[in-house]
Amino acid sequence: MATKAVLDRHIEITPGVTGGKPRVAGHRITVQNIVIWHERMGLSADEIATQYGLALSDVYTALAYYYDHRTEIDEAIEADDAFVAELRKMTPSKLLERLRG
């Protein structure tokens, strides 16, 4: 039960804030953000904490939350990636248009 209390202190889920995604308590930084920075971009927990003004414990708790909810968060990341890809298809780059023209 002590583990849940730690997560509750560091991770919040609030409808209407960050789309209801789990986030670092008191911040708009989502668990998903931290996962992308750590897993995809290779930032260390220390680098994330320093760059985004978080406590190191917030970063580690967010990563622990991710590993406990990995499937759900990975699916959210994939859905966001697909959404961005679809937007890019629908909105051609002005720069590419100029370079081609």
Secondary structure, DSSP 8 states (H G I E B T S, - for coil): -HHHHHHHHHEE--TTSGGG--EETTSS-BHHHHHIIIIIS---HHHHHHHHT--HHHHHHHHHHHHHSHHHHHHHHHHHHHHHHHHHHHS--HHHHHHH-
